[in-house]
């Protein structure tokens, strides 16, 4: 599985390596910077992931296969090659 992102400097290729447990960022209100447990509390009802000992997952850690140092911008095209 890979993500390919076309950017001004060329292509960035990312390979997912493992789910990201309990990322706290969704709990932060972007307008105020204040935190609330509401988002992760809600996710805990259906996002417990047995791959990471039942932790709540909300994202994926990736490694850069190609394109380290390139700048990604809003609007860059993303293509995914997922194998299930």
Secondary structure, DSSP 4 states (H G I P E B T S, - for coil): -EEEEEETTEEEEEEEEEEEET-GGGGB-TTT--B-THHHHHHTTT-EEGGGTTEEEEEEEEEEEE-TTPPP-TT-EEEEE---
